[in-house]
Structures are given as C-alpha cells and as structure tokens.
Amino acid sequence: MKKFFLILLLIISCATASTDKPSANIGAEDNLVQKMWQKDKLDHMVYSAYIYKVLQDQGMQREGVVISTATIGLLKEVYDQYYGTGFDPLDLIADFAGIYLGGAL
C-alpha cells in the first residue's frame, strides 16, 4: 500500500509538469503558493519521501532517516548554489514536507 502511494505521487509529479510557468497576473502571495507547487518543488517532496522510505526499509531508525534525508536535500541545494540554478529555500521546505510525508506513509 505504501508503494502505491509513492507511485501515485510520482505520477502526479509527472502530470503537473505544465505548472512550471507562473502567471504574470497573480499577486505576490498567490505567486508564492504557485511557486511552491511547481514541478520542481513537487519533485523535491516526492523524492524526499521516497528516500525516507528507502532508508527506513533498510532498517535505519527514524532519527537517522530524517537527518540523512534532510542532509541529502541540503547538499542538493548547495550543489545548485554553485553549479545549478541557485539556492532556493522553498526547495528545502518541499524536502521537509517530503520527509513528513515519508514518515506518514
């Protein structure tokens, strides 16, 4: 059942690829909400949940899983800062939402 939800999240992630373009007519608050749910943010959330579940299935304790998954997300942002599109704190928020989701599944 847990794998079903992870697969469903991956499908949703792929299906929302068209939401990457924010509208110019949206206010600042709405634009922030829309930016949070862009495909990139959803990818961060889904992959963090997936990493959480993989590490948990390998027998790691909860604290280790949370720290490891958060570290992977942070290292990804550090990489983006120097070699990618730049550091985005909303990506970290999405990572932590994925960690929470992984713990809930």
Secondary structure in CASP SS format (residue, H / E / C, confidence):
PFRMAT SS
TARGET T0000
AUTHOR 0000-0000-0000
METHOD secondary structure of the structure
MODEL  1
M C 1.00
K H 1.00
K H 1.00
F H 1.00
F H 1.00
L H 1.00
I H 1.00
L H 1.00
L H 1.00
L H 1.00
I H 1.00
I H 1.00
S H 1.00
C H 1.00
A H 1.00
T C 1.00
A H 1.00
S H 1.00
T H 1.00
D H 1.00
K C 1.00
P C 1.00
S C 1.00
A C 1.00
N C 1.00
I C 1.00
G C 1.00
A H 1.00
E H 1.00
D H 1.00
N H 1.00
L H 1.00
V H 1.00
Q H 1.00
K H 1.00
M H 1.00
W C 1.00
Q C 1.00
K H 1.00
D H 1.00
K H 1.00
L H 1.00
D H 1.00
H H 1.00
M H 1.00
V H 1.00
Y H 1.00
S H 1.00
A H 1.00
Y H 1.00
I H 1.00
Y H 1.00
K H 1.00
V H 1.00
L H 1.00
Q H 1.00
D H 1.00
Q C 1.00
G C 1.00
M C 1.00
Q C 1.00
R H 1.00
E H 1.00
G H 1.00
V H 1.00
V H 1.00
I H 1.00
S H 1.00
T H 1.00
A H 1.00
T H 1.00
I H 1.00
G H 1.00
L H 1.00
L H 1.00
K H 1.00
E H 1.00
V H 1.00
Y H 1.00
D H 1.00
Q H 1.00
Y H 1.00
Y H 1.00
G C 1.00
T C 1.00
G C 1.00
F C 1.00
D C 1.00
P H 1.00
L H 1.00
D H 1.00
L H 1.00
I H 1.00
A H 1.00
D H 1.00
F H 1.00
A H 1.00
G H 1.00
I H 1.00
Y H 1.00
L H 1.00
G H 1.00
G H 1.00
A H 1.00
L C 1.00
END
